[in-house]
Amino acid sequence: MSALAHMIETRGVPTTAIGLVRPNLEATRPPRALFVPFQLGRPLGDPGDAAFQRRVLLHALGLLERSDGPVILEDFPEDAPNEQDTPGWAPPFALPVPAMPPAGGWEAALAAEIVLLRPWWEQAQARFGRTTVGVSALPPEAWPAFAAPFLDGRMPEGTPPRGSAALSLRYLADDLKAFCMEAVQAAGPAASSRQINAWFWSATVAGRMLVALRAVAMASDQKGLQTVARFLVPVPWLPADQR
Amino acid sequence: MARIDAIPEPTRSAVLGLDCPAFPEQPFLSGLPLSQRRVAIVTSAALHPREEPPFPAGTPEVRLLPATLPPAALLMSHISINFDRTGFQRDINTAYPIDRLHDLAAAGVIGGVAETHYAVMGSTDPRTMAATADQIAGQLKQERIDAVLLTPV
């Protein structure tokens, strides 16, 4: 973003950039930038903390009134207050411990999990006013039948909703993660992102299935699937023998 | 948390290994007081209206985000899986501070909020985005925007 800030200001519009990786700000040298020491994905800090977000925003916008550039690179002086684990946090529901591989097959196990989680996902939509699910262009009830054939080395039937079967699988993975992670945030205190990810990758059929899909896609002789494999599971959440 | 030593591998090496472009010129424009400026957001979160297709990987394109678009009408299709999305799931302002910007406008801290905001794919090499910068800057000027806030993920 700092490079684009440079390019837009060169074209005549003043800019201020928020940055999450300080060495990259130092290298690119945008006209004005605020380094924030938050986790990647959260440039404004904690969700739901409007007062904190306002302070970040005011600090970044305030750089526009300074005349001591170029280059202005400031450090936001506060850490995001709720990045640590929430003591005692637990999901608001209990899921059956997933057997690996599922006794009745992946498709049935994922379908059953989606049925269990769906009311919580809908409750999360009421709580947060929206869902981030939708990039796959498939409804949740269609996900098991689309994803499971890949595990048997087959392609799903029908026209892929996103151009190719491999690309559609990649977006389905995004939707599956969002569906589950929104569901587990439907009630109770906010968990840390680490807690939510730890739950998803260890306690859900969906998480285990994505790990299995990654292994199959990595071993596939289809280039599209090999490429997509790298975008299914973040490396820190892979089993140790697959990293 | 995004202090370098807190970013898990292999993401840490990837972000530190980014080939950041160097620029021969160093622009620095002055302007009106903040209370008189109209502000637009440019986000690299690959946000787009729900009815639009996802951002292709590596695309230099920009998507327009009308300020009237409610948060529920936006999706994120960023290629990377190595940043947190749980915060964005709870609150769009975590990555796209549109409500906070409206708050500042209502309080008179800024002069106003742009009618249009902009989203790009953050993993795209910015050296391929000159035409995109032209397009964004052109529309900013057309809408008489005085300041741009750029937000990453």
Contacts between the chains, C-beta under 8 A, distances in Angstrom:
chain1	res1	chain2	res2	distance
A	1	B	42	7.3
A	1	B	44	5.0
A	1	B	122	6.9
A	1	B	150	4.3
A	1	B	151	6.9
A	1	B	152	4.5
A	2	B	20	7.8
A	2	B	150	7.4
A	3	B	20	6.9
A	3	B	21	5.3
A	3	B	23	7.9
A	3	B	126	3.6
A	3	B	129	7.9
A	4	B	42	6.5
A	4	B	44	7.5
A	4	B	120	6.9
A	4	B	126	5.8
A	4	B	129	6.5
A	4	B	132	7.9
A	4	B	133	6.4
A	4	B	136	8.0
A	4	B	150	6.2
A	5	B	148	7.4
A	5	B	150	4.8
A	6	B	23	5.2
A	6	B	27	7.1
A	7	B	126	7.0
A	7	B	129	6.9
A	7	B	130	6.9
A	7	B	133	3.8
A	8	B	42	7.2
A	8	B	133	5.7
A	8	B	136	6.1
A	8	B	137	5.4
A	8	B	140	7.4
A	8	B	148	5.7
A	8	B	150	7.9
A	9	B	27	4.3
A	9	B	28	7.4
A	9	B	29	6.0
A	10	B	23	7.6
A	10	B	25	6.2
A	10	B	27	4.8
A	10	B	133	7.8
A	11	B	133	6.0
A	11	B	134	6.7
A	11	B	137	3.6
A	12	B	29	7.2
A	12	B	137	6.2
A	12	B	141	6.6
A	13	B	29	7.5
A	13	B	137	5.6
A	13	B	140	4.8
A	13	B	141	6.8
A	13	B	145	6.4
A	13	B	146	7.7
A	13	B	147	7.5
A	13	B	148	5.6
A	14	B	29	4.4
A	14	B	30	7.6
A	14	B	31	5.0
A	14	B	146	6.8
A	14	B	147	5.3
A	14	B	148	7.1
A	15	B	147	7.3
A	15	B	148	4.5
A	15	B	149	7.7
A	15	B	150	6.1
A	16	B	147	7.0
A	16	B	148	7.4
A	16	B	149	5.8
A	16	B	150	7.3
A	17	B	149	7.7
A	17	B	150	4.1
A	17	B	151	7.9
A	17	B	152	7.9
A	18	B	149	7.3
A	18	B	150	6.8
A	18	B	151	5.2
A	18	B	152	6.5
A	19	B	152	6.4
A	20	B	2	4.3
A	20	B	152	5.5
A	20	B	153	7.8
A	21	B	2	6.6
A	21	B	4	7.3
A	21	B	7	8.0
A	21	B	15	5.0
A	21	B	16	7.5
A	22	B	3	7.9
A	22	B	4	7.4
A	23	B	4	6.9
A	23	B	16	6.1
A	24	B	15	6.9
A	24	B	16	8.0
A	24	B	18	6.1
A	24	B	20	5.4
A	27	B	20	4.0
A	27	B	22	7.5
A	28	B	20	4.7
A	28	B	21	6.7
A	28	B	22	7.6
A	28	B	23	7.7
A	29	B	22	7.9
A	29	B	23	7.2
A	29	B	26	7.0
A	30	B	150	7.8
A	31	B	26	7.5
A	31	B	27	5.9
A	31	B	28	5.1
A	31	B	29	7.5
A	36	B	2	7.4
A	37	B	1	6.5
A	37	B	2	6.1
A	37	B	3	5.3
A	38	B	1	5.5
A	38	B	2	5.5
A	39	B	1	3.8
A	39	B	2	5.5
A	39	B	6	7.5
A	39	B	83	7.7
A	39	B	84	5.3
A	40	B	2	5.5
A	40	B	7	6.6
A	40	B	11	7.2
A	40	B	15	7.9
A	40	B	82	6.9
A	40	B	83	3.7
A	40	B	84	6.3
A	40	B	153	6.7
A	41	B	83	3.5
A	41	B	84	3.5
A	41	B	85	6.0
A	41	B	87	6.3
A	41	B	88	6.6
A	41	B	94	7.6
A	41	B	95	6.6
A	41	B	153	5.0
A	42	B	1	8.0
A	42	B	84	5.8
A	42	B	87	4.6
A	42	B	88	7.9
A	42	B	94	5.2
A	42	B	95	6.9
A	43	B	94	7.7
A	43	B	95	6.1
A	43	B	151	4.9
A	43	B	152	5.5
A	43	B	153	6.8
A	44	B	93	5.9
A	44	B	94	5.4
A	44	B	95	6.9
A	44	B	97	5.1
A	44	B	100	7.1
A	44	B	151	7.3
A	45	B	94	7.3
A	46	B	87	6.9
A	46	B	94	7.3
A	47	B	86	7.8
A	47	B	87	4.3
A	47	B	88	7.5
A	47	B	89	7.9
A	47	B	90	3.7
A	47	B	91	3.5
A	47	B	93	7.6
A	47	B	94	4.6
A	48	B	90	6.0
A	48	B	91	5.0
A	50	B	93	7.4
A	50	B	99	7.6
A	50	B	100	6.7
A	50	B	103	7.2
A	53	B	93	5.4
A	53	B	94	7.6
A	53	B	97	5.9
A	53	B	100	5.0
A	54	B	100	5.6
A	54	B	103	6.5
A	54	B	104	7.3
A	56	B	97	7.9
A	57	B	97	5.6
A	57	B	100	5.0
A	57	B	101	7.0
A	57	B	104	6.7
A	57	B	149	7.5
A	58	B	104	7.3
A	58	B	109	7.1
A	60	B	149	6.2
A	61	B	34	5.9
A	61	B	39	7.0
A	61	B	104	7.4
A	61	B	109	7.8
A	61	B	110	6.7
A	61	B	147	7.1
A	61	B	149	6.6
A	62	B	34	7.2
A	64	B	31	6.6
A	64	B	34	6.1
A	64	B	37	7.1
A	64	B	147	5.4
A	65	B	33	6.6
A	65	B	34	5.6
A	67	B	30	6.6
A	69	B	28	4.7
A	70	B	26	4.6
A	70	B	27	7.2
A	70	B	28	3.9
A	71	B	26	6.9
A	71	B	28	7.9
A	79	B	1	7.4
A	80	B	1	6.7
A	83	B	1	4.9
A	124	B	89	8.0
A	128	B	89	7.1
A	128	B	90	5.7
A	128	B	91	7.2
A	129	B	71	6.8
A	129	B	72	6.3
A	130	B	70	7.7
A	130	B	71	5.2
A	130	B	72	3.6
A	130	B	92	7.4
A	131	B	72	7.5
A	132	B	75	6.6
A	132	B	76	6.2
A	132	B	85	7.1
A	132	B	88	6.6
A	132	B	89	5.2
A	134	B	50	5.6
A	134	B	75	5.0
A	135	B	54	5.3
A	135	B	75	5.5
A	135	B	76	7.6
A	135	B	77	5.0
A	162	B	53	7.5
A	162	B	54	6.9
A	171	B	54	6.2
A	171	B	77	7.2
A	174	B	77	7.5
A	174	B	81	7.9
A	177	B	85	7.5
A	178	B	85	6.9
A	178	B	89	6.3
A	181	B	85	7.4
A	181	B	86	5.5
A	181	B	89	6.1
A	182	B	89	5.2
A	185	B	86	7.0
A	185	B	89	6.7
A	185	B	90	6.1
A	190	B	90	6.9
A	191	B	86	7.9
A	193	B	84	4.4
A	193	B	86	4.6
A	193	B	87	6.8
A	196	B	86	4.9
A	197	B	86	7.6
A	231	B	79	6.6
A	231	B	81	5.6
A	232	B	81	7.4
A	233	B	81	7.5
A	234	B	11	8.0
A	234	B	81	5.2
A	234	B	82	5.7
A	235	B	8	7.6
A	235	B	9	7.3
A	235	B	10	5.7
A	235	B	11	7.8
A	236	B	8	4.6
A	236	B	9	7.9
